[in-house]
Amino acid sequence: MIFSHDKPIEALLDFGLVATLRDYPYKVGSRVKVKVKDVGVVYGRIEDVIERPSRIDLEIYVHISGFDSVKKWVKTARELHGKKPKYLVVVSVPKQKLREMVRNG
C-alpha cells in the first residue's frame, strides 16, 4: 500500500491510523507493507474493510482520512485512481516508529 498524498500521511502521523479508498480487497487482520512518500516503509495491519462504502460510512471515517470533507476525500481518490475506488480500508501503523522514521529521514 503506497501513500503519496500529504493528507493521509498526516493522518498516519497523527493517529497511527488512516482510512483510505482503494480498489484492492484487503483482508481484515492482514499485515501489509506501507510505503510512505519521502519517509520509507513500515508494516501495518488492516483494521477494517468496507466494500462499496455508503455516504454514511464515509462520514464516519473521514476524520481519520486526513481530509476535511468527504467531498475532498472522494475527489482526490478519483483523481488518483481514475474512478471512485470500491473499498474503504482502515490501516494502522506503529505511530512511534513512523514518527522516528520522519525525524531520522
MIZA-39072 format. One line per 8 residues: number of its first residue (from 1); their letters; for each residue x, y, z of N, C-alpha, C. Coordinates in Angstrom, 1 decimal. Atoms other than C-alpha are relative to their C-alpha. Layout:
N
NUM> a> X/Y/Z/X/Y/Z/X/Y/Z | ...
This chain:
105
1> mifshdkp> 0.9/-1.2/0.0/0.0/0.0/0.0/0.9/1.2/0.0 | -0.8/-1.2/0.2/1.5/3.3/-1.1/-0.8/1.3/0.4 | 0.6/-1.3/-0.3/0.8/6.7/0.4/0.9/1.1/-0.6 | -0.7/-1.0/0.6/1.9/9.6/-1.7/-0.6/1.4/0.2 | 0.7/-1.3/-0.2/-0.6/12.3/-0.9/0.2/0.4/1.5 | -0.3/-0.5/-1.3/0.1/14.5/2.1/-1.1/-0.2/1.1 | 1.1/0.0/-0.9/-3.3/14.4/3.7/-0.1/-1.4/0.8 | 0.0/1.3/-0.8/-3.4/10.6/4.6/1.3/-0.2/0.7
9> iealldfg> -1.3/0.1/-0.7/0.3/10.8/5.5/-0.1/0.7/1.4 | 0.2/-0.7/-1.2/-0.6/13.4/8.1/-0.9/-0.8/1.0 | 0.9/0.8/-0.9/-3.4/11.2/9.5/0.8/-1.2/0.6 | -0.9/1.1/-0.5/-0.9/8.3/9.8/0.9/0.5/1.1 | -0.9/-0.6/-1.0/1.5/10.5/11.7/-0.8/0.4/1.3 | 0.7/-0.5/-1.1/-1.2/12.0/13.9/-0.7/-1.1/0.8 | 0.8/1.0/-0.7/-3.3/8.9/14.7/0.6/-1.4/0.0 | -0.5/1.3/0.2/-1.2/5.9/13.6/-1.1/-0.9/-0.7
17> lvatlrdy> 1.2/0.7/0.7/-4.4/5.0/11.6/-0.4/0.9/-1.1 | 0.5/-0.8/1.1/-5.8/6.1/8.3/-1.1/-0.8/-0.7 | 1.1/0.5/0.9/-9.0/5.5/6.3/0.4/0.4/-1.4 | -0.4/-0.3/1.4/-8.2/5.2/2.6/-0.9/-0.7/-0.9 | 0.8/0.6/1.0/-10.1/4.5/-0.5/0.8/-0.8/-1.0 | -0.8/0.8/0.8/-8.7/1.6/-2.5/-0.8/-0.9/-0.9 | 0.6/1.0/0.9/-9.5/-0.9/-5.3/0.3/-1.4/0.3 | -0.4/1.4/-0.3/-7.8/-3.9/-3.8/-0.8/-0.5/1.2
25> pykvgsrv> 0.8/0.5/-1.1/-9.9/-6.1/-1.5/0.9/-0.6/1.2 | -0.9/0.4/-1.1/-7.6/-6.2/1.6/-0.9/-0.8/1.0 | 0.7/0.8/-1.0/-8.5/-8.7/4.4/0.3/0.6/1.4 | -0.2/-0.5/-1.3/-9.1/-7.5/7.9/0.9/-1.0/0.8 | -1.0/0.8/-0.8/-6.3/-8.6/10.2/1.3/-0.3/-0.7 | -1.3/0.3/0.7/-3.7/-9.0/7.5/1.0/1.1/0.2 | -1.1/-0.9/-0.1/-0.3/-7.5/7.6/0.3/0.6/-1.4 | -0.2/-0.6/1.3/0.5/-5.0/4.9/1.3/0.9/0.0
33> kvkvkdvg> -1.2/-0.9/0.2/3.7/-3.2/3.7/-0.6/1.4/-0.4 | 0.5/-1.3/0.2/3.0/0.5/3.9/1.2/0.9/-0.4 | -1.1/-0.9/0.5/5.3/2.8/1.7/-0.5/1.4/0.1 | 0.4/-1.4/-0.2/5.1/6.4/2.8/1.0/0.9/-0.7 | -0.8/-1.0/0.8/6.4/9.1/0.4/1.0/0.7/0.8 | -1.1/-0.7/-0.7/9.7/10.6/1.5/0.3/-0.4/1.4 | -0.2/0.5/-1.4/9.6/8.5/4.7/0.7/-1.3/0.0 | -0.5/1.4/0.0/10.1/4.8/4.0/-1.1/-1.0/0.1
41> vvygried> 1.0/1.1/-0.1/8.4/1.5/4.6/-0.1/-0.4/1.4 | 0.3/0.5/-1.3/6.7/0.3/7.7/-1.1/-1.0/-0.2 | 1.1/1.0/0.1/4.4/-2.7/8.3/-1.2/0.4/0.8 | 1.3/-0.3/-0.7/0.8/-2.1/9.2/-0.9/-1.1/0.0 | 1.1/1.0/-0.1/-2.4/-4.0/9.8/-1.3/0.5/-0.5 | 1.3/-0.4/0.5/-5.7/-3.9/8.1/-1.0/-0.2/1.1 | 0.9/0.0/-1.2/-8.3/-2.9/10.8/-1.4/-0.2/-0.5 | 1.4/0.1/0.4/-11.5/-2.7/8.7/0.0/0.2/-1.5
49> vierpsri> 0.2/-0.1/1.4/-12.6/-3.0/5.1/-1.5/0.1/-0.3 | 1.4/-0.1/0.4/-16.0/-1.8/3.7/-0.1/0.1/-1.5 | 0.2/0.1/1.5/-17.0/-2.8/0.2/-1.1/1.0/-0.4 | 0.9/-1.0/0.5/-18.8/0.0/-1.7/-0.6/0.8/1.2 | 0.4/-0.8/-1.2/-18.9/2.4/1.3/-1.1/1.0/-0.4 | 1.1/-1.0/0.1/-22.1/4.5/1.7/0.5/1.3/0.4 | -0.3/-1.4/-0.5/-22.1/8.2/2.3/0.2/0.0/1.5 | -0.1/0.1/-1.5/-22.7/7.4/6.0/1.3/-0.6/0.4
57> dleiyvhi> -1.3/0.6/-0.3/-19.6/5.1/6.0/1.1/1.0/-0.1 | -1.0/-1.0/0.3/-17.5/7.9/4.5/0.0/1.1/1.1 | 0.1/-1.0/-1.0/-18.8/10.4/7.0/0.6/-0.5/1.4 | -0.5/0.5/-1.2/-17.9/8.1/9.9/1.5/0.0/0.0 | -1.5/0.2/0.1/-14.3/7.6/8.7/0.8/1.2/-0.5 | -0.7/-1.1/0.6/-13.5/11.0/7.2/1.0/0.6/1.0 | -0.9/-0.6/-1.0/-11.9/12.2/10.5/1.4/-0.7/0.1 | -1.3/0.7/0.1/-9.1/9.6/10.0/0.5/-0.1/-1.4
65> sgfdsvkk> -0.5/0.1/1.4/-8.7/10.1/6.3/1.1/1.0/-0.3 | -0.9/-1.1/0.2/-6.7/13.3/6.6/-0.6/1.1/-0.8 | 0.7/-1.0/0.7/-9.2/15.2/4.6/-1.1/0.7/0.8 | 1.0/-0.8/-0.8/-11.6/18.0/5.8/-1.4/-0.4/-0.3 | 1.4/0.4/0.4/-14.6/16.6/4.0/0.0/-1.2/-0.9 | 0.2/1.1/0.9/-16.0/13.6/2.2/0.2/0.4/-1.4 | -0.1/-0.5/1.4/-16.2/15.6/-1.0/1.4/0.1/-0.4 | -1.4/-0.1/0.4/-12.5/16.4/-1.0/0.7/-1.4/0.0
73> wvktarel> -0.6/1.4/-0.1/-11.6/12.8/0.0/-0.3/-0.8/-1.2 | 0.4/0.8/1.2/-13.6/11.2/-2.8/0.6/0.6/-1.3 | -0.5/-0.7/1.2/-12.5/13.8/-5.3/1.5/-0.4/-0.2 | -1.4/0.4/0.1/-8.8/13.1/-4.5/0.2/-1.4/-0.4 | -0.1/1.5/0.3/-9.3/9.3/-4.6/-0.3/-0.2/-1.5 | 0.4/0.1/1.5/-11.0/9.7/-8.1/1.2/0.5/-0.8 | -1.2/-0.6/0.8/-8.0/11.8/-9.3/1.1/-1.0/0.0 | -1.1/0.9/-0.1/-5.5/9.2/-8.0/-0.3/-1.3/-0.7
81> hgkkpkyl> 0.4/1.3/0.5/-7.4/6.1/-9.2/-0.7/0.0/-1.4 | 0.7/-0.1/1.3/-9.2/7.4/-12.3/-1.5/-0.4/0.1 | 1.4/0.3/-0.3/-12.5/6.4/-10.7/-0.2/-0.1/1.5 | 0.2/0.2/-1.5/-14.1/6.0/-7.2/0.4/-1.4/0.4 | -0.4/1.3/-0.4/-12.4/3.1/-5.5/-1.1/-0.8/0.7 | 1.0/0.8/-0.5/-14.5/0.2/-4.4/0.0/-0.3/1.5 | -0.1/0.3/-1.4/-13.3/-0.2/-0.9/0.5/1.1/0.9 | -0.5/-0.9/-1.0/-12.8/1.9/2.2/0.8/-0.9/0.9
89> vvvsvpkq> -0.9/0.9/-0.8/-9.8/0.4/4.1/0.6/0.8/1.1 | -0.6/-0.6/-1.2/-8.6/1.3/7.6/1.2/-0.8/0.3 | -1.3/0.6/-0.3/-4.9/0.6/8.2/0.6/0.7/1.1 | -0.8/-0.6/-1.2/-2.9/1.1/11.4/1.4/-0.3/-0.2 | -1.4/0.2/0.0/0.8/1.5/11.7/0.6/0.4/1.3 | -0.6/-0.4/-1.2/3.2/1.8/14.6/0.3/1.5/0.0 | -0.2/-1.5/0.1/2.9/5.6/15.1/1.3/0.5/0.4 | -1.3/-0.4/-0.5/6.0/6.0/17.1/1.2/-0.3/-1.0
97> klremvrn> -1.0/0.4/1.0/8.1/4.1/14.6/0.0/0.9/-1.2 | 0.2/-0.9/1.2/6.7/6.2/11.7/0.6/1.4/0.3 | -0.5/-1.3/-0.4/7.5/9.4/13.6/1.5/0.0/0.1 | -1.5/0.1/-0.1/11.1/8.2/14.3/0.6/0.0/-1.4 | -0.5/0.0/1.3/11.5/7.5/10.6/0.0/1.4/-0.6 | 0.1/-1.3/0.5/10.3/11.0/9.8/1.2/0.9/0.5 | -1.1/-0.7/-0.6/12.8/12.5/12.3/1.4/-0.3/-0.5 | -1.3/0.5/0.5/15.7/10.4/11.0/0.2/0.1/-1.5
105> g> 0.0/0.0/1.4/14.7/10.8/7.4/0.8/0.8/-0.8
